[in-house]
């Protein structure tokens, strides 16, 4: 089980860095419209945040355990309470910051297309700042439930379950809290507010954007219609990616916590977190694979690389990759 978790951590980190780097490259190479620079900056920030988030979780390799009605967070590289708490909250902030950026991009697209408002650096920074405050809700909630735990809470569980691993050992240090409503109510409220505000914004703006596009459909070219449909589909899927990826496991995990039916599910929290950390990969792949223009561009790039490695001249259609 430990080898499998380590493999997933490594795959998430490697693929997150790789695909987000490719997404940044494609975004820069294919950016022509300078009037949409605010949107472009947010797209680049989304993929850069995906890279940073992948690196953070690849290094920290946070595990979430449920032991004796206590949620325990284990970070591999620290053995001090304060360091563990700070880096745990920092990693949660960056995870949810990455998950929330598609909403910021949707806002920028709506303002640019529907309201004809160009986003300069200042306006873009305001959007980012507002949604950073929203992400701080979740981070603060996690901060409130992380306390020091008895030294033997993990070691006694390891002895009982006869676990023999290199990460979870008798000396493993963990932080967390008893799963009690009076200790957790603030986190539940703040997470609920986060999802309510974020997804209400997504749904309302998507409906307004769709209505605006439908009103202008008769004067739009087929190419413009297709581009707008693809773009909105990408943003909608990116916004709801966390729910698609982790929705079902999250529901099961929360129900099990509420009803304290946790026997045999001590490490389910780690699985849920790993699925959540898969979202930056999903965001990058949606951007790279859904738009037909991106697919064609990537296909030409790989063909060009193939011909170069073979040492032969590529056809003109391949060498003339448009930026």
Phi, psi and omega in degrees: 000320180294320179296321179295316179298318179297321179296319179294318177303314182293317181295316178301315182293311183297310182292323178298316179292313184298305186291327178287327173296316178297318180297321177296316180300312181295320180299315181292315183293327185260006180277114180245323188277101182290343180289343180255037185296327179298315177297318180299316179299320180291323177296315178296321178296323178301312183286325176295319177296325177297321178294312181297317179299319179296319179294314181302310183286334175291330179276310185287323181047058184293133174244142179244118182244147172248109183232119178052053180059026178235131175272125184242128175257128180241122174251132190293329195254001181235150178231020177240143184300311184296316179299316179299315183294315181297312183287330175296310181295321178299317180293321178296318179301312184292325177299309183285333174298316178296321181290335185268341183302324176303328176294319177297320178294320178299318178298314181297320179294318179298314180296321183287315185278311188272328183251357180056039179253116178279135183265113173274183183300319182296313181293322177297318180296323179297315179300314180298318181297316181299315182282339172293322176297322178296318179294328179298336176301310180295317181298318179296320179300318178294322178301321185289339184257003181258113179231171174290146181240158176303143184298334187266003185295322179277317183298319180294325178291320179297318179294316182297316183272358179056048180274130180235092183225173180269339182260306177274099181235179180295341181258006181296136182257135179222157175232162180161212183194157172295141180277085180232136185304319183293340177269337189251352188300323181295318177298315180300316181296315184290322177294319178298317178298318179302307182294322181297310182293314184297310186279337171294318177300314181299311184294314181298313181293323178297316180294320178294318179297315180297319179297317180297315180295320179296324179293332182257010187300324184292337182255004179266146173285160179298324179296318179293319178300314181297318180299315181293321178297314181296317182296314181292325177296318179299310182296322179295315180293321178295320180295322182263004181306316179301324180287322179295319186282317189241000187307305183295311177299324178299314182299314179299315183297314181296317179299318180295323178292314182299315183267002177054039174259082192242007181294127180081001182240030185299330184251014179296327180299322178296319179297316179299316180295320178295322176295319179297321180286352176280346185300318177303327177293316179298316179302313181295317181294322177300317180293321185282326191255333183286311180292132181297326180294322178292320179298316180295319181297313180296321179299317179294320180299313181293325176295319179297316178298320181298313181294324179295315180295331179277347178074027179240160179284132180279150175301157181301322181298335180271318183291335182271062178284123183277138176268000000 
